[in-house]
Amino acid sequence: AASGGYALEGAILSSGAAIQWLRDGLRILNDPTESDALARQVESTGGVYFVPALTGLGSPHWNADARGLLTGITRGTTAAHLVRAALEGIAFQVADVLDAFPGGVSALRADGGASANGFLMQFQADLLGCPVEVAAERETTALGAAALASVAIGIWPNVEHIRARIRRGATYEPSADADWVAARRAEWQVAVRRAVLT
């Protein structure tokens, strides 16, 4: 007999769409894969924050009226700063969701297109203070759903049978100073409040 379980979900409404907007709307990128190298061209965002509320804010803010916001722009702001701020904005949103997660997490497992971005995965690990484990197979979420359905109808015997077949890719260990992370997250929250008020 199969045992029940629960899944907690946090909906982020614009993450990859923010990178697509930089490509299609601003034409800063020719291809989303360029974002990793471009973000690494600068040491920081230069004080720029990008809240990618392009269709409102999802978890944990739940504000459909929020609008995307770029803040901290100066004459010295470059395309690299904007791209880095967009990638960091994705990671900040994930951190906000995990703040609402009961009991926290000891590691984050990532898959999907963004998991191929090493800059983003390292920044995510730094923000969360825990390892980020990237799946070897980019579409692991879809494969997992299919595998669980296979267990439910008796094709595979149990969940342990599935776990034995999971291949891990890169692991990103946190390396940032806790005070630096706290200051950045506080600045992010100021930007989010501005996005909600616009």
C-alpha positions in Angstrom: 0.0 0.0 0.0 1.2 3.4 -0.9 1.6 5.9 2.0 0.4 9.5 1.7 2.6 12.6 1.7 2.5 16.3 1.4 4.2 18.9 -0.8 4.6 22.5 0.1 4.7 24.9 -2.9 5.9 28.5 -3.2 4.8 30.2 -6.4 7.2 32.7 -7.8 5.5 34.4 -10.7 8.5 35.9 -12.6 11.9 34.4 -12.5 13.0 33.1 -15.9 10.6 35.6 -17.4 12.8 38.4 -16.0 15.8 37.1 -17.9 13.6 36.7 -21.0 12.5 40.4 -20.6 16.2 41.5 -20.4 16.6 39.6 -23.7 13.4 40.4 -25.6 12.4 43.7 -23.9 15.7 45.5 -23.3 17.9 43.4 -25.7 20.6 43.3 -23.1 21.1 39.5 -23.8 21.1 37.6 -27.0 20.6 34.3 -25.1 19.7 33.6 -21.4 22.8 31.4 -21.1 24.9 34.6 -21.4 23.6 35.9 -18.1 26.0 33.8 -16.0 29.1 35.3 -17.7 27.7 38.8 -17.8 26.8 38.8 -14.1 30.4 37.8 -13.2 31.8 40.8 -15.1 31.0 43.0 -12.0 31.8 42.5 -8.4 28.3 43.5 -7.3 25.1 45.0 -8.6 26.5 48.4 -7.7 23.4 48.9 -5.4 20.9 48.0 -8.1 18.0 45.8 -7.1 15.6 44.3 -9.5 12.2 43.1 -8.1 10.9 41.0 -11.1 7.2 41.5 -10.2 6.4 41.6 -13.9 3.0 39.9 -13.3 2.7 40.8 -9.6 4.4 39.1 -6.6 3.6 35.5 -5.6 4.7 33.7 -2.4 5.0 34.9 0.3 3.8 38.4 -0.6 0.7 37.5 -2.7 0.2 40.9 -4.2 -1.1 40.9 -7.8 -0.9 44.7 -8.0 2.9 44.8 -7.3 4.9 46.0 -10.3 8.4 45.2 -11.4 11.0 47.6 -10.0 14.6 48.5 -10.8 16.1 50.6 -8.0 19.6 52.0 -7.3 20.4 52.9 -10.9 23.2 55.5 -11.5 25.1 56.7 -14.5 27.6 54.0 -13.7 25.0 51.2 -14.0 25.8 48.8 -16.9 24.0 45.9 -18.5 26.1 43.6 -16.4 24.7 45.2 -13.2 21.2 44.8 -14.5 21.7 41.2 -15.4 23.3 40.4 -12.0 20.5 42.2 -10.2 17.9 40.1 -12.2 19.6 36.9 -11.2 20.0 38.0 -7.6 16.3 38.9 -7.7 15.4 35.4 -8.6 17.5 34.1 -5.6 16.0 36.6 -3.2 12.5 35.5 -4.2 13.4 31.9 -3.4 14.9 32.9 -0.1 11.6 34.8 0.8 9.6 31.6 0.0 11.9 29.5 2.1 11.6 31.9 5.0 7.9 30.9 5.2 8.8 27.1 5.0 8.2 25.5 8.4 11.4 24.2 9.9 13.7 25.6 7.2 15.8 23.5 4.8 19.2 21.9 5.2 19.8 21.8 1.5 18.0 23.0 -1.6 17.7 20.8 -4.7 17.4 22.7 -7.9 16.5 21.7 -11.5 15.1 23.4 -14.5 16.7 25.9 -16.9 18.0 28.3 -14.2 19.9 25.4 -12.5 22.5 25.6 -15.3 23.4 29.1 -14.2 26.4 28.7 -11.9 26.3 32.3 -10.7 22.7 32.0 -9.7 23.2 28.7 -7.9 26.2 30.0 -5.9 24.3 33.2 -5.0 21.3 31.1 -3.9 23.5 29.0 -1.7 25.1 32.1 -0.2 21.7 33.7 0.6 20.3 30.5 2.1 23.4 29.5 4.0 22.9 25.9 2.9 24.1 23.8 0.0 22.3 24.0 -3.4 22.3 20.6 -5.1 21.7 20.7 -8.8 20.1 17.7 -10.5 22.1 16.0 -13.3 18.9 15.8 -15.3 17.5 19.3 -15.8 13.8 18.2 -15.9 13.9 16.2 -12.7 10.6 17.6 -11.4 8.7 16.2 -14.4 10.5 12.9 -14.1 9.7 12.7 -10.4 6.0 13.2 -11.0 6.1 10.4 -13.6 8.0 8.2 -11.3 5.6 8.8 -8.4 2.7 8.0 -10.7 4.5 4.7 -11.6 4.7 3.8 -7.9 1.0 4.6 -7.4 0.0 2.2 -10.2 2.5 -0.5 -9.3 5.0 -0.2 -12.1 7.8 0.6 -9.6 7.7 -1.0 -6.2 8.4 2.0 -3.9 9.9 5.4 -3.5 13.3 4.0 -2.4 13.5 2.4 -5.9 13.2 5.9 -7.4 15.7 7.5 -5.0 18.3 4.9 -6.0 18.1 6.2 -9.6 18.5 10.0 -8.9 21.7 11.4 -10.3 23.2 14.5 -8.7 25.0 17.2 -10.6 27.0 20.1 -9.0 26.7 21.1 -5.4 27.2 24.8 -4.5 28.3 25.4 -0.9 27.5 28.7 0.9 30.6 31.0 1.2 29.2 34.4 2.1 29.5 36.3 5.4 26.3 36.1 7.4 26.3 39.9 8.1 26.7 40.6 4.3 23.7 38.3 3.6 21.6 39.9 6.3 22.4 43.4 4.9 21.6 42.4 1.3 18.3 40.7 2.3 17.3 43.8 4.3 18.0 46.0 1.2 16.0 43.5 -0.9 13.0 43.9 1.4 13.1 47.7 1.0 12.9 47.2 -2.7 10.1 44.7 -2.4 8.1 47.2 -0.3 8.6 49.8 -3.0 7.4 47.4 -5.7 4.2 46.8 -3.6 3.5 50.5 -3.1 3.9 51.5 -6.8 
